[in-house]
Amino acid sequence: MTPPKTSGQRPLLSVLRGVTDPSRIQHKTKEADRGLRWTTRAASAAAVIACCGLFVAGCGSSGVSRDATLTAYVEAPLCAAAKQELAKHGGRAGDLRVQAICLPSPREAKKLSLATLGANARRATEDSTAVAYLEAPDPKASRFVHPILETAEVPWISASSGSAAMSRLLTLIPDASSGSLRESLREDLNET
């Protein structure tokens, strides 16, 4: 059996029967071709408009909203004094509410627990409201914790006093530039 032919078209072969019936051959017309081009252009334009809409929505208000609650993660040795300092300021830094979350002590039987240090740092990095990690000065712990905090751009304040660390944070927050609060705090902490 020879494949059917229509005017100006090649015969279509079927996988199942070897030849396609003439009635099933798709005829391209100029109108259909124009409609296909218009549909493709319309779909492309719609995709561009949607992407622009997402871009504009993402560029909306920058910074932190006024009703937000920010979180400072505080290592165990500094926690009591940091919470007292926060209470003196009414739990606020300017217009923003701040909460302190006390972390478990990384010391077990006078040994430094890297697992606890890592868990504490990861807890801070996983919280989108985290603005700082307050730590007691310890070069061994810092070597392990700082790379984890850096991945999420969470700034840290090393101080021997929880009160001094919290006071410094509460002073920096209202003065932070618009945009990313974490980034602004990191820049301010690196300058001083």
C-alpha positions, 0 to 999 in steps of 0.5 A: 500500500502506498502512502496517501498524498494530498496536494502539496503535502508529504504523506504521513506515516503511522507507527501502527499501520504504516500509512496515515488516513488522508482525513487525519492529515493536518492541513496548515492554513495561513489563518491557523499559522497566524493564530498560532503566532498570535497565541505564542506572542500573547503567551510570551507577553503574559509571561513577561508581565507576570514576571514583572509583577513578581519583581515589583511585588518583591521590591515593595516595602523594604525593611521591617514592618512596625508590628514585627517582633525581632529575635535575639538568640542569647547564649546561656551565660549571658541570658539572665542579664540580657533579658534584664536589659531588654526588660529595662527598655520595655522589650523594644528597640525604637518602634520594634518589639524584641524578644530574647531566646535563651539557648542551652549551654554548650558546656557539658562537664567543663567540655565544649559540646560542638553538637550543642553549639551547632544546634544553637547556631542553626536555630538562629539561622533558621529563624527569619526574625533573628537579628543577632546572636549574643555570645560570650567571648570564646575563641574555640566556640566562635571558630565553630559558630561564626561560619554557621551564622555567616551563611544566613548573614546573622550578626553576632555580638561577643561580650562578657556581659549580657547586659552590654551585648543587649544594650548594644543591639537595642541601640543599633536596631533603631539606627539601622538603615532601610533594607535588610536589618541583618545586613545593616547590623552586620555592617554597623558591628563590623565598623565598631 
